[in-house]
Amino acid sequence: MAREVACKKCKAVTIGKVCPICKSTELTPDWYGIILIFDSSKSKIASLLDIHAAHKYALKVS
């Protein structure tokens, strides 16, 4: 099973080598906590965290 990594810029979680949200290659395996955003336009948490795309995000990235 592939290890998930989180983007250091937008905190999106992925198994690839490039972030699917911001296209950054600054990824780290050092993260914890997960938040799933399904509809960022209606989510109060997404607006609080400045998230604009539906995806899986880490709560903290080191």
N, CA and C of each residue as an Amber inpcrd file, in Angstrom:
protein
   186
   0.8460000  -1.1760000   0.0000000   0.0000000   0.0000000   0.0000000
   0.8960000   1.2450000   0.0000000   0.5490000   2.2140000  -0.8100000
   1.3270000   3.4480000  -0.9250000   1.1370000   4.3150000   0.3180000
   2.2030000   4.9550000   0.7160000   2.1480000   5.8360000   1.8870000
   1.6190000   7.2090000   1.4760000   0.6910000   7.7100000   2.2550000
   0.1290000   9.0230000   1.9720000   1.0730000  10.1170000   2.4770000
   1.1590000  11.1790000   1.7070000   1.9660000  12.3450000   2.0650000
   1.0790000  13.5780000   1.9870000   1.4960000  14.6270000   2.6940000
   0.7200000  15.8710000   2.7110000   1.5350000  16.9920000   2.1040000
   0.8550000  17.8760000   1.4100000   1.4810000  19.0390000   0.7970000
   1.8010000  20.0600000   1.8890000   2.9990000  20.6010000   1.8690000
   3.4010000  21.5980000   2.8620000   2.7270000  22.9470000   2.6220000
   2.2650000  23.2030000   1.4160000   1.6480000  24.4950000   1.1020000
   0.1540000  24.5140000   1.4100000  -0.5960000  23.5280000   0.9000000
  -2.0570000  23.5670000   1.0630000  -2.6100000  22.4620000   1.9650000
  -1.7650000  21.5470000   2.4280000  -2.1140000  20.4550000   3.3440000
  -2.9630000  19.3470000   2.7120000  -3.0680000  19.3120000   1.4010000
  -3.8110000  18.2410000   0.7380000  -3.0470000  16.9270000   0.8990000
  -3.7660000  15.8480000   1.1150000  -3.1640000  14.5260000   1.2890000
  -3.2650000  13.7770000  -0.0240000  -2.1540000  13.1370000  -0.4170000
  -2.1110000  12.4210000  -1.6810000  -1.1420000  11.2500000  -1.5860000
  -1.1780000  10.3670000  -2.5740000  -0.1920000   9.2960000  -2.6540000
   0.7670000   9.5360000  -3.8230000   0.5390000  10.5950000  -4.5640000
   1.3700000  10.9290000  -5.7190000   2.6070000  11.7210000  -5.3310000
   3.3310000  12.1630000  -6.3370000   4.5520000  12.9430000  -6.1300000
   4.3220000  14.4340000  -6.3450000   3.0990000  14.7880000  -6.7630000
   2.7250000  16.1810000  -6.9860000   1.3530000  16.4020000  -6.3400000
   1.2110000  17.5390000  -5.6780000  -0.0620000  17.8630000  -5.0260000
  -1.1530000  18.0660000  -6.0830000  -2.3000000  17.3970000  -5.9340000
  -3.3750000  17.5480000  -6.9190000  -4.1030000  18.8970000  -6.8260000
  -3.9300000  19.6230000  -5.7340000  -4.6250000  20.8930000  -5.5460000
  -3.7840000  22.0730000  -6.0180000  -2.5620000  22.2020000  -5.4970000
  -1.7390000  23.3800000  -5.8270000  -0.5560000  23.0540000  -6.7440000
  -0.4090000  21.7990000  -7.1230000   0.6420000  21.3290000  -8.0450000
   2.0620000  21.4860000  -7.4790000   2.1970000  21.6040000  -6.1590000
   3.4960000  21.7120000  -5.5110000   4.1410000  20.3310000  -5.3960000
   5.4580000  20.2950000  -5.3200000   6.1780000  19.0360000  -5.0910000
   6.7550000  18.9940000  -3.6780000   6.4000000  19.9710000  -2.8560000
   6.8560000  20.0090000  -1.4660000   5.9170000  19.1570000  -0.6170000
   6.1650000  17.8580000  -0.5700000   5.3260000  16.9150000   0.1420000
   6.1070000  16.3080000   1.3080000   5.4060000  15.9420000   2.3670000
   6.0420000  15.3590000   3.5360000   5.2080000  14.2100000   4.0890000
   5.8680000  13.1610000   4.5800000   5.1330000  12.0820000   5.2400000
   4.8300000  12.4060000   6.7080000   5.2930000  13.5490000   7.1920000
   5.1490000  13.9500000   8.5920000   3.9150000  14.8460000   8.7690000
   2.7620000  14.2290000   8.9750000   1.5080000  14.9520000   9.1450000
   0.5820000  14.1210000  10.0080000  -0.4740000  14.7490000  10.5480000
  -1.4940000  13.9860000  11.2510000  -2.8320000  14.7170000  11.2310000
  -3.8780000  13.9410000  11.4940000  -5.2380000  14.4600000  11.4740000
  -5.7660000  14.5880000  10.0640000  -7.0230000  14.2270000   9.8780000
  -7.6240000  14.2710000   8.5370000  -8.9440000  15.0370000   8.5950000
  -9.1560000  15.8370000   7.5890000 -10.4520000  16.4950000   7.4020000
 -10.8490000  16.2630000   5.9430000 -12.0850000  15.8490000   5.7390000
 -12.6060000  15.6320000   4.3920000 -13.5610000  16.7600000   4.0510000
 -13.3010000  17.4180000   2.9480000 -14.1640000  18.4960000   2.4820000
 -14.8910000  18.0160000   1.2240000 -16.2140000  17.9940000   1.2770000
 -17.0140000  17.5520000   0.1400000 -17.5470000  18.7170000  -0.6810000
 -17.9580000  19.7730000  -0.0140000 -18.4870000  20.9500000  -0.7030000
 -17.9100000  22.1830000  -0.0160000 -16.8300000  22.6910000  -0.5410000
 -16.1160000  23.7960000   0.1110000 -16.9260000  25.0980000   0.1350000
 -17.8520000  25.2600000  -0.7870000 -18.6330000  26.4900000  -0.8210000
 -19.6660000  26.5490000   0.3040000 -20.1000000  25.4050000   0.8190000
 -21.0950000  25.3660000   1.8820000 -20.5020000  25.0410000   3.2530000
 -19.2270000  24.7270000   3.3100000 -18.5920000  24.2950000   4.5510000
 -18.0260000  25.4710000   5.3370000 -18.4610000  25.6010000   6.5800000
 -17.9250000  26.6490000   7.4420000 -16.4840000  26.3350000   7.8350000
 -16.1820000  25.0670000   8.0270000 -14.8100000  24.6690000   8.3660000
 -13.8720000  24.9510000   7.2060000 -14.3060000  24.6860000   5.9890000
 -13.4650000  24.9700000   4.8210000 -13.1890000  26.4630000   4.7060000
 -14.1770000  27.2850000   4.9800000 -13.9370000  28.7320000   4.9020000
 -13.0130000  29.1940000   6.0230000 -13.1290000  28.5960000   7.2020000
 -12.2320000  28.9160000   8.3100000 -10.7870000  28.5460000   7.9910000
 -10.5980000  27.3950000   7.3390000  -9.2590000  26.9050000   7.0120000
  -8.7710000  27.3920000   5.6500000  -9.5540000  28.2300000   4.9880000
  -9.2160000  28.7830000   3.6790000  -9.0020000  27.6880000   2.6280000
  -9.9340000  26.7250000   2.6050000  -9.9010000  25.6070000   1.6600000
 -10.9520000  25.8750000   0.5930000 -10.5550000  25.7580000  -0.6720000
 -11.4580000  26.0870000  -1.7750000 -11.7880000  24.9090000  -2.6860000
 -11.2420000  23.7180000  -2.4040000 -11.4850000  22.5650000  -3.2650000
 -11.8450000  21.3490000  -2.4220000 -12.7650000  20.5450000  -2.9220000
 -13.1380000  19.3120000  -2.2430000 -11.9750000  18.3310000  -2.3280000
 -11.5300000  17.8340000  -1.1700000 -10.3960000  16.9090000  -1.1310000
 -10.2000000  16.4380000   0.3020000  -9.1850000  15.6150000   0.5130000
  -8.7590000  15.1360000   1.8190000  -7.5730000  15.9710000   2.2700000
  -7.6350000  16.5640000   3.4670000  -6.5910000  17.4580000   3.9580000
  -6.0620000  17.0050000   5.3130000  -4.8080000  17.3380000   5.5760000
  -4.2020000  17.0950000   6.8840000  -4.4970000  18.2810000   7.7840000
  -4.6560000  18.0230000   9.0700000  -4.8790000  19.1180000  10.0020000
  -3.5670000  19.7930000  10.3840000  -2.4870000  19.0100000  10.5090000
  -1.1840000  19.5790000  10.8570000  -0.1150000  18.9310000   9.9840000
   0.7220000  19.7570000   9.3930000   1.8220000  19.2930000   8.5370000
   3.1160000  19.8440000   9.0980000   4.0940000  18.9740000   9.2580000
   5.4010000  19.4100000   9.7740000   6.4370000  19.4580000   8.6800000
